[in-house]
């Protein structure tokens, strides 16, 4: 449905349009995917000591689940009662809560992804520093710190620095992406700048890891030859496999998040520069696209779990000659 931009959606009290069944299906997919991902992570944690990367992945999935549980039920309630978020409480409290949650979980998710990318970069680019100073305890410190910074940023609209408003069809609230007040414009600019910096950092870190992985793989291939060298190649190849597992998971999640979040960042920047008229239909489209990220993340993890990745990697890299060699090495060590 095309929304009439001359009629503001900020004060609407009845839901203009929409399908509650679609929202219910999305909510179910979000919760189911994140729960399955958490179960798989817990099973892996019991089999081996969790690494810093696994701590960050668990935090990412947990954040997505909390975001779904915090936001989606309000959307369903709004459709069921045919009342917008503004009309569901006095003083727009529900709308403010929804806007706070949307802003918080979008920033927190991106910050955790950025931390995951930096962790991978340091493990390759600065291995000595990584081994000496970065442990899973750093993850337990980093995650609360990310949450705390995001909370402070999202509290700013309650202090007059930014504003949470309602978007059509009346089931969404987010910060005002096309404000007229100077303080609100600064808030929008800061959000877009932070998001763009974290997206850029994540992409650059991932590209650096890919570069180091290619170098490592070429070194492994260059040292092939002879039984002893093939055994070493097999061992190094397995080490590369573990890094590829982490990298592929991170790359796919990052690509999904960039696809889902960059249109919002671009829209915010366009509005910030005043080069676009207010369009509730466009705003709604980018907000809905952002919400799909919490669906994609857990299913990417489920599909790209280690057992699947190792099977694919072995099919692509291990020649038949290596299999008996590795068996000989195992028998020799017994």
C-alpha positions as CSV (number, residue, x, y, z in Angstrom):
1,X,0.0,0.0,0.0
2,X,1.3,3.5,-0.9
3,X,1.1,5.8,2.0
4,X,0.1,9.4,1.5
5,X,3.1,11.5,2.6
6,X,0.9,14.5,3.2
7,X,-0.7,12.7,6.1
8,X,1.7,12.0,8.8
9,X,1.9,8.5,10.3
10,X,3.4,9.8,13.6
11,X,0.0,10.4,15.2
12,X,-2.2,7.7,13.7
13,X,-4.2,5.7,16.2
14,X,-5.5,2.8,14.0
15,X,-3.4,0.4,12.0
16,X,-3.7,1.5,8.4
17,X,-2.9,-1.8,6.7
18,X,-0.8,-5.0,7.0
19,X,-1.1,-8.7,7.5
20,X,-0.7,-10.1,11.0
21,X,-0.1,-13.6,9.7
22,X,3.1,-12.5,7.9
23,X,4.3,-10.8,11.1
24,X,3.5,-14.0,13.1
25,X,5.4,-16.2,10.6
26,X,8.4,-13.9,10.8
27,X,8.4,-13.9,14.6
28,X,8.2,-17.7,14.6
29,X,11.1,-18.0,12.2
30,X,13.2,-15.6,14.3
31,X,12.5,-17.4,17.6
32,X,12.9,-20.9,16.2
33,X,16.1,-20.2,14.4
34,X,17.7,-18.5,17.3
35,X,16.7,-21.3,19.7
36,X,18.1,-23.9,17.4
37,X,21.3,-22.0,17.0
38,X,21.7,-21.6,20.8
39,X,21.2,-25.3,21.3
40,X,23.9,-26.1,18.7
41,X,26.2,-23.6,20.4
42,X,25.6,-25.2,23.8
43,X,26.3,-28.7,22.4
44,X,29.5,-27.5,20.9
45,X,30.5,-25.8,24.2
46,X,30.1,-29.0,26.1
47,X,32.4,-30.9,23.6
48,X,35.2,-28.3,23.7
49,X,36.3,-25.3,25.6
50,X,34.7,-22.2,24.0
51,X,36.9,-19.8,22.2
52,X,36.6,-16.0,22.2
53,X,35.0,-16.2,18.8
54,X,32.4,-18.7,20.0
55,X,31.6,-16.4,22.9
56,X,30.9,-13.6,20.5
57,X,28.8,-15.8,18.2
58,X,26.7,-16.8,21.2
59,X,26.3,-13.2,22.2
60,X,25.2,-12.3,18.7
61,X,22.5,-15.1,18.6
62,X,21.3,-14.2,22.1
63,X,21.0,-10.5,21.1
64,X,19.0,-11.4,18.0
65,X,16.7,-13.6,20.2
66,X,16.2,-10.9,22.8
67,X,15.4,-8.4,20.0
68,X,12.8,-10.6,18.6
69,X,11.2,-11.2,22.0
70,X,11.3,-7.5,22.8
71,X,9.8,-6.2,19.6
72,X,7.7,-8.7,17.7
73,X,5.0,-9.3,20.3
74,X,4.1,-5.6,20.3
75,X,3.6,-5.8,16.5
76,X,1.3,-8.7,16.8
77,X,-0.6,-7.0,19.6
78,X,-1.0,-3.9,17.5
79,X,-2.5,-5.8,14.6
80,X,-4.7,-7.8,16.9
81,X,-6.2,-4.8,18.6
82,X,-6.1,-2.6,15.5
83,X,-4.4,0.1,17.6
84,X,-1.1,1.7,16.8
85,X,1.8,1.8,19.2
86,X,1.1,5.5,19.9
87,X,-2.5,4.6,20.9
88,X,-1.5,1.7,23.1
89,X,-0.3,3.8,26.0
90,X,-0.4,7.3,27.4
91,X,2.5,9.6,26.6
92,X,3.6,7.4,23.8
93,X,5.4,5.1,26.2
94,X,5.0,1.9,24.1
95,X,6.3,3.7,21.0
96,X,9.3,5.1,22.8
97,X,10.1,1.6,24.2
98,X,9.8,0.1,20.7
99,X,12.0,2.8,19.2
100,X,14.6,2.4,21.9
101,X,14.6,-1.4,21.4
102,X,14.9,-1.1,17.6
103,X,17.8,1.3,17.8
104,X,19.5,-0.6,20.6
105,X,19.4,-4.0,19.0
106,X,20.4,-2.7,15.6
107,X,23.5,-1.0,17.0
108,X,24.4,-3.8,19.4
109,X,24.2,-6.4,16.6
110,X,26.5,-4.4,14.4
111,X,28.9,-3.7,17.2
112,X,29.2,-7.4,18.0
113,X,29.7,-8.2,14.3
114,X,32.5,-5.6,14.3
115,X,34.0,-7.2,17.4
116,X,33.9,-10.6,15.7
117,X,35.7,-9.3,12.6
118,X,38.4,-7.5,14.7
119,X,38.9,-10.7,16.7
120,X,39.5,-12.7,13.5
121,X,41.8,-9.9,12.1
122,X,43.9,-9.9,15.3
123,X,44.2,-13.7,15.3
124,X,45.8,-13.5,11.9
125,X,47.4,-10.1,11.7
126,X,48.7,-9.9,15.3
127,X,49.0,-13.6,16.5
128,X,51.5,-12.9,19.3
129,X,49.3,-10.1,20.8
130,X,46.2,-12.3,20.3
131,X,47.7,-15.3,22.1
132,X,49.0,-13.3,25.0
133,X,46.2,-10.8,25.7
134,X,42.9,-12.0,24.1
135,X,41.0,-14.8,25.8
136,X,37.3,-15.6,26.2
137,X,37.3,-13.4,29.3
138,X,37.7,-10.5,26.9
139,X,34.4,-11.5,25.3
140,X,32.7,-11.5,28.6
141,X,33.9,-8.0,29.2
142,X,33.3,-6.7,25.6
143,X,29.7,-7.7,25.4
144,X,28.5,-5.9,28.5
145,X,30.5,-2.9,27.4
146,X,28.8,-2.9,24.0
147,X,25.4,-3.1,25.6
148,X,26.2,-0.3,28.0
149,X,27.4,2.1,25.3
150,X,24.4,1.3,23.1
151,X,22.0,1.8,26.1
152,X,23.5,5.3,26.7
153,X,23.2,6.2,23.1
154,X,19.6,5.0,22.9
155,X,18.6,7.0,26.0
156,X,19.6,10.2,24.4
157,X,16.1,10.8,22.8
158,X,14.6,10.8,26.3
159,X,16.8,13.7,27.1
160,X,15.8,15.8,24.0
161,X,18.7,14.6,21.8
162,X,16.8,12.8,19.1
163,X,13.2,11.6,19.0
164,X,11.4,8.3,18.7
165,X,8.4,8.5,16.3
166,X,5.8,6.1,14.8
167,X,5.9,4.9,11.2
168,X,3.1,3.6,9.1
169,X,1.2,1.3,9.3
170,X,1.4,2.2,13.0
171,X,3.1,-1.0,14.1
172,X,6.7,0.4,14.1
173,X,8.6,3.1,16.0
174,X,12.1,4.2,15.4
175,X,14.1,7.4,15.8
176,X,13.0,10.3,13.5
177,X,15.0,9.8,10.3
178,X,13.8,13.1,8.8
179,X,13.9,15.6,11.7
180,X,13.6,19.4,11.6
181,X,15.2,20.1,15.0
182,X,18.9,20.6,15.0
183,X,19.6,18.3,18.0
184,X,17.6,15.5,16.4
185,X,19.5,16.0,13.1
186,X,22.8,15.6,15.0
187,X,21.6,12.4,16.7
188,X,20.6,11.0,13.3
189,X,24.0,11.9,11.9
190,X,25.8,10.3,14.8
191,X,23.9,7.1,14.4
192,X,24.5,6.9,10.7
193,X,28.2,7.7,11.2
194,X,28.7,5.0,13.9
195,X,26.9,2.4,11.8
196,X,29.0,3.3,8.7
197,X,32.3,3.2,10.7
198,X,31.4,-0.2,12.1
199,X,30.3,-1.6,8.7
200,X,33.5,-0.3,7.1
201,X,35.7,-1.7,9.9
202,X,34.0,-5.1,9.6
203,X,34.5,-5.3,5.9
204,X,38.1,-4.2,6.0
205,X,38.9,-6.7,8.8
206,X,37.2,-9.5,6.8
207,X,39.1,-8.7,3.7
208,X,42.4,-8.7,5.6
209,X,41.5,-12.2,7.0
210,X,40.8,-13.5,3.5
211,X,44.1,-12.2,2.3
212,X,46.0,-13.9,5.2
213,X,44.1,-17.1,4.6
214,X,45.0,-17.1,0.9
215,X,48.7,-16.7,1.9
216,X,48.4,-19.5,4.4
217,X,46.8,-21.8,1.9
218,X,49.4,-21.1,-0.7
219,X,52.2,-21.8,1.8
220,X,50.6,-25.1,2.6
221,X,50.4,-26.1,-1.0
222,X,54.0,-25.0,-1.6
223,X,55.2,-27.4,1.1
224,X,53.5,-30.5,-0.3
225,X,55.7,-33.4,-1.3
226,X,56.9,-36.5,0.4
227,X,55.3,-38.4,3.3
228,X,56.5,-36.1,6.0
229,X,55.6,-32.9,4.1
230,X,52.2,-34.3,3.2
231,X,51.5,-35.0,6.9
232,X,52.5,-31.5,7.8
233,X,50.3,-30.2,4.9
234,X,47.4,-32.2,6.3
235,X,47.9,-30.8,9.7
236,X,48.1,-27.2,8.4
237,X,45.1,-27.8,6.2
238,X,43.1,-28.8,9.2
239,X,44.2,-25.6,11.0
240,X,43.2,-23.6,8.0
241,X,39.8,-25.4,8.0
242,X,39.1,-24.2,11.5
243,X,39.9,-20.6,10.5
244,X,37.7,-21.0,7.3
245,X,34.8,-22.1,9.5
246,X,35.0,-18.9,11.5
247,X,35.6,-16.7,8.5
248,X,32.8,-18.1,6.3
249,X,30.3,-17.8,9.2
250,X,31.4,-14.2,9.8
251,X,31.4,-13.3,6.1
252,X,27.9,-14.6,5.5
253,X,26.5,-13.0,8.6
254,X,28.2,-9.7,7.7
255,X,27.0,-9.7,4.2
256,X,23.4,-10.4,5.4
257,X,23.7,-7.6,7.9
258,X,25.1,-5.1,5.4
259,X,22.3,-5.9,3.0
260,X,19.7,-5.5,5.7
261,X,21.2,-2.4,7.4
262,X,23.0,-0.4,4.8
263,X,19.8,0.8,3.1
264,X,18.7,2.2,6.5
265,X,22.1,4.0,6.9
266,X,21.9,5.4,3.4
267,X,18.3,6.5,4.0
268,X,19.3,8.2,7.2
269,X,22.2,10.0,5.5
270,X,20.0,11.2,2.6
271,X,17.5,12.5,5.1
272,X,20.3,14.1,7.2
273,X,21.6,16.1,4.2
274,X,18.0,17.2,3.4
275,X,18.1,15.9,-0.2
276,X,15.0,13.8,0.1
277,X,11.4,14.5,1.1
278,X,9.8,12.6,3.9
279,X,8.5,9.2,2.5
280,X,6.9,6.9,5.0
281,X,6.7,4.1,2.4
282,X,10.5,4.2,1.9
283,X,11.1,4.5,5.7
284,X,8.9,1.5,6.3
285,X,10.7,-0.5,3.6
286,X,14.2,0.0,5.1
287,X,12.9,-0.7,8.6
288,X,11.4,-4.0,7.5
289,X,14.6,-4.9,5.7
290,X,16.5,-4.3,9.0
291,X,14.2,-6.6,10.9
292,X,14.9,-9.5,8.6
293,X,18.5,-9.6,9.9
294,X,17.4,-11.4,13.1
295,X,15.9,-14.1,10.9
296,X,18.9,-14.6,8.7
297,X,21.7,-14.7,11.3
298,X,20.7,-17.9,13.2
299,X,19.8,-19.8,10.0
300,X,23.2,-18.9,8.5
301,X,24.8,-20.3,11.6
302,X,22.7,-23.5,11.4
303,X,23.5,-24.1,7.8
304,X,27.2,-23.2,8.1
305,X,27.8,-25.2,11.2
306,X,31.3,-26.8,11.5
307,X,30.4,-30.3,10.5
308,X,29.0,-29.1,7.2
309,X,31.9,-26.7,6.5
310,X,34.5,-29.4,7.2
311,X,32.8,-31.8,4.8
312,X,32.9,-29.2,2.1
313,X,36.4,-28.2,2.8
314,X,37.8,-31.8,2.7
315,X,36.0,-32.4,-0.6
316,X,37.6,-29.3,-2.1
317,X,41.1,-29.6,-0.7
318,X,42.1,-33.2,0.3
319,X,43.4,-35.3,-2.5
320,X,43.0,-39.2,-2.3
321,X,46.8,-39.4,-1.7
322,X,46.5,-37.6,1.5
323,X,44.0,-40.0,3.1
324,X,46.3,-43.1,3.3
325,X,49.2,-40.8,4.3
326,X,47.3,-39.5,7.3
327,X,46.2,-43.0,8.2
328,X,49.9,-44.1,8.1
329,X,50.8,-41.2,10.3
330,X,48.1,-42.2,12.8
331,X,49.3,-45.8,12.9
332,X,52.9,-44.7,13.2
333,X,52.1,-42.7,16.3
334,X,50.4,-45.5,18.1
